[in-house]
Structure formats: C-alpha cells, structure tokens
Amino acid sequence: MLQLTTIRQETDTIIERLKLRGIDAKDAIHALLSADESNRKLRFELEQNQAKANQLAGEIGQLYKSGQRELADQKKVESFNLKELIKNQEEDLTLSDNKVRDLLVSLPNAPQLDVPAGKDAEDNQTVLEWGEHPQLHAEAKPHWELASELGIIDFELGVKITGAGFPVYKGKGAILQRALIQFFLNEAGTEGYTEMQVPHLVNADSGYGTGQLPDKEGQMYHAGLDDLYLIPTAEVPVTNLYRNTLLDHSQLPVKNTAYTPCFRREAGSYGAHVRGLNRLHQFDKVEIVQIVKPQDSDQTLEQMQNYVQGLLQKLGLPYRLLLLCGGDMGFTSAKTYDLEVWSAAQERWLECSSVSNFETFQTNRLKCRFRNEEGKTELAHSLNGSALALPRIVAALLENNQDEKGIRIPDVLVPYTGFDRIDR
C-alpha cells in the first residue's frame, strides 16, 4: 500500500499519478488525510492521558506513604475516571486505525510519471517488436487442434478429471513442459537468481502482503476449512519470504526464482480468445523476484525485462514489448512491461510475461525493510516478472514451428527434451 507519509507530503503529486490510471482520487485522498488527522489527534490525546494516569499512580502512592489518605482517595477517583476515559479512547483508536487502514488499502499504487495515461489495453505503448512472423503452410492449425492430433495435450480428459481449464499433458507434451521449466530455471540460475521451492498454498497474511487480498480475492481458489489460498503465482510465497524482515544493505539485491503451478479462477473468461492454452485455471510458471534498494529499482526493472526478452529470443519466438498504461496495470504496480508472443495460426499476440516494479507498495504491507549505509531503516523496493509462463509459450511454439510433418523443437530445448521434433 502507499505510504501515509508520502501521501501527506506529496498529496498533489499522488493525485496526479493516480490520474494516469483514469482515477480521480482527490476525494478519496482527502477523506484519508482527514481520517489520518483525526487518528493522530486521538492517539496524541490517548498518550497524554496515559502519561497522566502513570503520573497519578505515582502521586497516589506517595500520598498514601505520607499519610494523606483523604487526598489520595480523591486522586484514586480521578484515576478511575481517567482509566475509563483511556479505555474508551483505546476502543475509539482501534476503530480509527481500522478506518485509516481500510481507506489506505483501497488505493492502488500510484503509477510512475512516465507511465502512459489510459484506461485499457488499447492505450498501451508498443516499445519494440522482435523477430519475423512465420509463414505457415496451407494446412496449418491452431495449437489446440495440433496438440490433440499429435496426442500431446488432452483437453477433454482434463474436463473429465476436474473441469475446463485443466489440461492433461501426455508423452512428449509432458516432456516439453518439463524441458521448458528446467530451461527457464537454469537460465535464471545463470543470471544470478537463487532457486527456491515454496508452498503452493498461502495464508491470508501472505495474500495481503503482496496485494492479492483484498483486491483479487474472487480470483483466488480458497480452501475454506483451513483458510488457505492456492497461489496465483510464485510471486506470493517468494516475496513473503521477506515479510517482517530487516535486511542489511549488503544483502541487496535479493534475487530469487521459483517454479510453481499457478491457480486462477479466471471468473468471467469466455469466448474464442480463451480456447486451448490461451487461458487456464492451472498452469506452470517460472517466476523471478527481486528485493532492491529504492535507488536501484528503475534500472532493475529494465534489466529484468531485457532478461525475459533474451529468453524469448533464445526460443526463437517473435514478440513485442509493451509499456502498460495506467488503467491496464495491476493494482500493486507502479510500472509494468508486458511481453507478448506472436501466435502464427491464431494471428494474434499472446501475453506471456509481465515484469513490474512495485516500489514500496508491497514492502510497506510486508514490513520488508533494510538498514542503509548510514544505519537508518527504510523500506526496500520489490519487483517480479514471469520468466516465463508456459501455456502461451507452448501455444506459440507449437503453432509457429509446425510444418507438414509435425513440430520442430527449438535448438535450446533439445538438450532438455531429448528429441528435436514431434512428428505425426
């Protein structure tokens, strides 16, 4: 969440930055600041009364010792009334704290000033395109038909076992999945990321810490009996490794990677654009996460998106890099790049990665701090990126590399698959 001190000190700037999302936050910000002012006034009065109560307690003790019982008894009545007032003020302060918190967590992150203004994907900026769009043979097919024909992905079997959006990978399809995961993890390791194995279920505190709760509660699978959530991305457990943590400046940057399955309800997603692997309820993804010093986060974001570009280039997949407009960014992001691969048979772009700088939005919730070179404590910045999500990568690989005989496997994956083709 945004920092209250920043909102107090840079009110107009925060309002202007939120306008980049298409949000007029003036009234919400002023309501927050008003509640915060009342909250601070109430806290000050409570602390004054608590100090007075402590002073009274000492005076009463001294009066009894000196034999001034009548005056001491009068002071006891005053003390009793003061304690009742303090109790009521503490209850009021709890309600006031909750009000400020609720107003604060309802605000999305403020976009950086170089984020383009806009409401939706139509307003995103194309930064660059890479690679030639493949020219397919006359009988080319979309990946869902190819995968069924080759017997490597069974969508209907997944429906039988669970429901739509839970495909079953078979034979070389399963091997291709495993090969991509291993390739992405090995590449991340070479780039200096430490691999982590993390839980696939998280508690509500973890969901809150990275901003999925309460913003995306309806999109997460919830195990109600245990009050646990299936993770929508490895970002959640990996970033929460540093919840309530004080790091030293010498430990930064923290660079972690993890492979996990991801679970998303994707409520309200229908139509031809979600066929096959285009949108799933369960899918595999390798994630990269960094915790960095504030002054390094902008440069780190550029390094991370360049790294993801490198993965797509090694796979030989045509792609484009987009700078998202304010209205298309996630709730927690201050700046986001999306990478989309070209799907030759569908003749459309498919998002395969988002790389985001959250600045202090997550670390403020997580209480993830570091001690800087001067010995002072400050909030770190957090970033994450998909490197990469598998379904649309597999879709593009199958479609773009098809010929009359089957599918060609990219050279970089052959050491992991043990085969260079999937033939009919």
Residue pairs with C-beta under 8 A, 6 or more apart in sequence:
1 104
1 105
1 107
1 211
1 361
1 364
1 365
2 14
2 104
2 107
2 109
2 110
2 361
2 364
3 360
3 364
3 379
4 32
4 36
4 100
4 104
6 14
7 14
7 29
7 32
7 33
8 33
8 36
11 29
11 33
14 25
14 29
14 110
15 25
15 26
15 29
17 110
17 111
17 112
17 113
18 24
18 25
18 107
18 108
18 110
18 111
19 25
19 117
19 326
20 111
20 113
20 115
20 116
20 117
20 118
20 325
20 326
20 327
21 108
21 111
21 326
21 327
21 329
22 117
22 118
22 119
22 326
22 327
23 108
25 107
28 103
28 106
28 107
29 107
31 103
32 100
32 103
32 104
32 107
35 96
35 99
35 100
35 103
36 100
38 96
39 93
39 96
39 97
39 99
39 100
42 89
42 92
42 93
42 96
43 93
45 89
46 86
46 89
46 90
46 93
49 82
49 85
49 86
49 89
50 86
52 82
53 79
53 82
53 83
53 86
56 75
56 78
56 79
56 82
57 79
59 75
60 72
60 75
60 76
60 79
63 69
63 71
63 72
63 75
64 72
105 214
108 215
108 331
108 332
109 329
109 331
109 332
109 333
109 334
109 358
109 359
109 361
110 334
111 326
111 329
111 333
111 334
111 335
112 334
112 335
112 357
114 335
115 323
115 324
115 325
115 326
115 329
115 334
115 335
116 123
116 124
116 125
116 323
116 324
116 325
116 326
117 123
117 325
117 326
117 327
118 124
118 325
118 326
118 327
118 328
119 325
119 327
119 328
120 325
120 327
120 328
121 328
123 325
123 327
123 328
124 322
124 323
124 324
124 325
124 328
124 338
125 322
125 323
125 325
126 320
126 321
126 322
127 320
127 321
127 322
127 323
127 337
128 320
128 321
129 318
129 319
129 320
129 321
130 309
130 312
130 313
130 318
130 319
130 320
130 321
131 313
131 316
131 317
131 318
131 319
131 342
132 318
133 318
133 342
133 344
134 318
134 344
134 400
134 401
136 344
136 345
136 399
136 400
136 402
137 402
137 403
137 404
139 404
140 344
140 345
140 399
140 402
141 149
141 345
141 399
141 402
142 275
142 276
142 343
142 345
142 346
142 399
143 276
143 277
143 343
143 345
143 394
143 395
143 396
143 398
143 399
144 153
144 155
144 275
144 276
144 277
146 345
146 398
146 399
146 402
146 407
147 153
147 155
147 173
147 276
147 277
147 398
148 154
148 155
149 424
150 172
150 173
150 406
150 407
150 422
150 424
151 170
151 171
151 173
152 169
152 170
152 171
152 172
152 173
152 174
152 176
152 422
153 167
153 168
153 169
153 170
153 173
153 277
154 167
154 168
154 170
155 164
155 167
155 168
155 276
157 168
158 164
158 165
158 166
158 167
158 168
159 166
161 168
162 282
163 281
164 281
165 266
165 279
165 280
165 281
165 282
166 280
166 281
166 282
167 277
167 280
169 176
169 177
172 417
172 419
172 422
173 422
175 417
175 418
175 419
176 394
176 397
176 409
176 413
176 417
176 422
177 284
177 390
177 394
178 416
179 413
179 416
179 417
180 284
180 388
180 390
180 393
180 394
180 413
180 416
181 259
181 284
181 286
181 390
182 416
183 412
183 413
183 416
184 259
184 286
184 311
184 387
184 388
185 195
185 257
185 259
185 286
187 310
187 311
187 314
187 387
188 195
188 257
188 286
188 288
188 387
189 195
189 257
191 255
191 307
192 255
193 255
193 256
193 257
193 288
194 255
194 256
194 257
195 256
195 257
195 258
196 238
196 241
196 256
196 257
196 258
197 258
198 234
198 237
198 238
198 241
198 258
198 260
199 231
199 237
200 230
200 231
200 237
200 260
200 261
200 263
201 223
201 226
201 228
201 229
201 230
201 231
202 228
202 229
202 231
202 236
202 237
202 240
203 227
203 228
203 229
204 213
204 227
204 229
205 240
205 243
206 229
206 236
206 237
206 240
206 243
207 213
207 217
207 220
207 229
207 236
208 214
208 365
209 236
209 239
209 240
209 243
209 362
209 365
209 366
210 235
210 236
210 239
210 240
210 332
210 362
210 365
210 366
211 330
211 331
211 332
211 358
211 361
211 362
211 365
212 220
212 229
212 232
212 236
213 220
213 229
215 331
215 332
216 232
216 331
218 265
218 267
219 232
219 264
219 265
219 266
219 267
220 229
220 230
220 232
220 263
220 264
220 265
221 229
221 230
221 263
221 265
222 228
222 229
222 230
223 229
223 230
230 263
231 237
231 260
231 262
231 263
232 262
232 263
232 264
233 260
233 262
233 285
233 287
233 384
233 386
234 258
234 259
234 260
234 262
234 285
234 286
234 287
234 289
235 287
235 289
235 384
237 258
237 260
238 256
238 258
238 287
238 289
238 384
239 289
239 291
239 362
239 366
239 382
239 384
240 366
241 256
242 254
242 291
242 363
242 366
242 368
242 380
243 366
243 367
243 368
244 366
244 367
244 368
245 366
245 367
245 368
245 369
246 369
246 370
246 371
246 377
247 254
247 291
247 368
247 369
247 370
247 371
247 380
248 370
248 371
249 293
249 370
249 371
249 372
249 373
251 370
252 291
252 292
252 293
252 296
252 370
252 380
253 290
253 291
253 292
253 293
253 296
253 300
254 289
254 290
254 291
254 292
255 288
255 289
255 290
256 288
256 289
256 290
257 286
257 287
257 288
257 289
257 387
258 286
258 287
258 289
259 284
259 285
259 286
259 287
260 284
260 285
260 287
261 282
261 283
261 284
261 285
262 282
262 283
262 284
262 285
262 389
263 281
263 282
264 280
264 281
265 281
266 274
266 279
266 280
266 281
269 279
273 279
273 348
276 395
277 283
277 391
277 392
277 394
277 395
278 350
278 391
278 392
278 395
279 391
280 391
283 389
283 390
283 391
284 389
284 390
284 391
285 386
285 388
285 389
285 390
286 386
286 387
286 388
287 384
287 385
287 386
287 387
288 304
288 307
288 384
288 385
288 387
289 382
289 383
289 384
290 300
290 304
290 382
290 383
290 384
291 363
291 368
291 380
291 381
291 382
292 300
292 380
292 381
292 382
292 383
293 370
293 372
293 380
293 381
294 359
294 360
294 378
294 379
294 380
294 381
296 381
297 357
297 359
297 381
297 383
298 357
300 357
300 381
300 383
301 335
301 337
301 355
301 356
301 357
301 383
304 355
304 383
304 385
304 387
305 321
305 337
305 339
305 355
305 385
307 385
307 387
308 339
308 353
308 355
308 385
308 386
308 387
308 388
309 319
309 321
309 339
311 387
311 388
312 319
312 339
312 341
312 352
312 388
314 410
314 412
315 393
315 397
315 410
315 412
315 413
316 400
316 410
317 341
317 342
317 393
317 396
317 397
317 400
318 341
318 342
318 400
319 339
319 340
319 341
319 342
319 352
320 339
320 340
320 342
320 349
321 337
321 338
321 339
322 337
322 338
322 339
322 340
323 335
323 336
323 337
324 333
324 336
324 337
324 338
329 335
329 336
329 356
330 336
330 354
330 356
332 356
332 358
332 361
332 362
333 356
333 357
333 358
333 361
334 356
334 357
334 358
334 359
334 361
335 356
335 357
336 354
336 355
336 356
336 357
337 354
337 355
337 356
338 351
338 353
338 354
338 355
339 351
339 352
339 353
339 354
339 355
340 349
340 350
340 351
340 352
341 349
341 350
341 352
341 392
341 393
341 396
342 349
342 350
342 396
342 400
343 349
343 350
343 392
343 395
343 396
343 399
343 400
344 396
344 399
344 400
345 399
345 402
346 395
346 399
350 392
350 395
350 396
351 392
352 386
352 388
352 389
352 392
352 393
352 396
353 385
353 386
353 387
353 388
353 389
354 385
354 386
355 383
355 384
355 385
355 386
356 383
356 384
356 385
357 381
357 383
358 381
358 382
358 383
358 384
359 381
360 379
360 380
360 381
362 368
362 382
363 369
363 379
363 380
363 381
363 382
364 379
366 382
368 379
368 380
368 382
369 377
369 378
369 379
369 380
370 377
370 378
370 380
371 377
372 378
397 407
397 409
397 410
398 407
401 407
401 408
401 409
401 410
402 408
405 421
405 423
405 424
406 421
406 422
406 423
406 424
407 421
407 422
407 423
408 420
408 421
409 417
409 419
409 420
409 421
409 422
411 420
414 420
